[in-house]
Amino acid sequence: MSMDIAASPSPATLTASEARRQIRAGGLTPLALTQACLARIAGRDRAVRAWITVNPAVEAQAAAVVAEDPRPLAGIPVGIKDMIETAELPTTHNSPLYGTNRPANDAPCVEILKAAGALVLGKLDTSEFAAGGRHAATVNPHDLTRIPGGSSSGSAAAVADGHVPLALGTQTGGSTIRPAAYCGVTALKPSWGLISTEGVKRYAVSFDTVGLFARAVEDLQLLADVFNLPEAPAAAPGRLRLGLCRTPYFDRAEPETVAMFDQLEGLLAPVADLVPFEAPEGFGEADELHRCVMHCEGAAAFLNLVRTRGTLLHDDFHDRVELRNGYTQRQHYEAYDRLALMRIALEKRMAGVDAVLAPSAPGYAPQYVEGVRPRENPLFNACWTAMQVPVLNLPVMGPGDHLPLGVSVIGPRAEDRRVLAIGARLAGLLDRRGAAG
């Protein structure tokens, strides 16, 4: 079963930027946009299951927004991953321990969206604490027999299926970029530390990052303004020079990703020259070093739950606290040092290209097997998360394609806007769903 939101005339399928322009021009009201999103949810979410809670006050809030409101997101509905705190809605972390949890305040990232005029439409499903345990109930809107990717499952699926134009997720390993690839939406994993993670359930503080989901790079550029992401040197005018990095893990890529990477040079020929990009020495160890830091920092993040509510806590979190994978806290600090040196070496190599391209996921979204969700591997994401660099997912999909793939556009730390500007030049060449067959 597949869906194509482009075939629908509903305002719910607009990008945030398109909707904002129509609102300002008087052709669309925030209330009509919000009601269209709610109608889409009512018609589709029984199948897609992206939402945990929908805001019962959102229509009244939308009705109060006027077309003349100058705020950049005035009247635009957004979805929030349900391990990011919201004062007006429960924050359950998809955990039985937090089913009635009502935070006193919004997380700063939510406050910033509201200050920009955004309307919180509701909370989106996630794996438990965005770390393990229970999976989200969400399925892939392109094919309901396939997974949407975790842990920001609901965020990616809701944007892809026309429920909401923008959503917040998170990434500690691959939880923004991989679901964006599986669901065929644009998404940015910003440089680590640029968006506050206060009020977001911590897992590994060295990697935890608020992720941004949208339907177009233009919308991510709008969010970059809202979140005050720093300006960066623009790429040189004219043709781009892009490094093609198959990563040390490319032998784990599925045939469809291998074929797609073989075609990238031709797809991007109108604007870019592709050159091989070799990751720094030892980069093949980045995934293991990432896992060491993530698990060791996770031991601190979940210790309170083990000590106070351990009998009700999923064994995945006991696994982290007890460091059953055999890591030691001394190895944790040694991994910090090795990753720091690797980041320096990577950015020196990046100086020779405008950006780096790499796979966003092994291949198409995997299928459930007899109703069981297959185990996911963040191999193509965790290495870049460990580097703390900005990563943009661009959907790769041709006319008539049933399922999307994804390409990651990667740049140096704090050059998120440059990555977005380059992504805007590439997006139409990669996502060709609207092209003639």
Salt bridges, closest charged atoms under 4 A:
ASP45 OD1 - HIS163 ND1 3.99
ASP69 OD2 - ARG71 NH2 2.78
ASP82 OD1 - LYS123 NZ 2.96
GLU88 OE2 - LYS114 NZ 3.00
ASP106 OD2 - LYS114 NZ 2.87
ASP143 OD2 - ARG146 NE 3.11
ASP143 OD2 - HIS402 NE2 3.47
ASP161 OD1 - ARG40 NH2 3.40
ASP161 OD2 - ARG44 NE 2.83
ASP161 OD2 - HIS163 NE2 2.72
GLU218 OE2 - ARG21 NH1 2.72
ASP225 OD1 - ARG417 NH1 2.73
GLU231 OE2 - ARG417 NE 3.68
ASP262 OD1 - ARG246 NH2 3.35
ASP273 OD1 - ARG239 NH2 2.96
GLU285 OE1 - ARG338 NH2 1.99
ASP287 OD2 - ARG291 NH2 2.71
GLU288 OE1 - ARG291 NH1 2.83
GLU297 OE2 - HIS332 NE2 3.83
ASP315 OD2 - ARG324 NH1 2.74
ASP316 OD1 - HIS314 ND1 3.81
ASP319 OD1 - ARG320 NH1 3.23
GLU322 OE1 - ARG324 NE 2.91
GLU334 OE2 - ARG330 NE 3.43
GLU347 OE2 - ARG413 NE 2.85
ASP354 OD1 - ARG418 NH2 3.25
GLU376 OE1 - ARG178 NE 2.70
GLU376 OE2 - ARG373 NH2 3.13
GLU415 OE1 - ARG418 NH1 3.75
ASP431 OD2 - ARG433 NH2 2.58
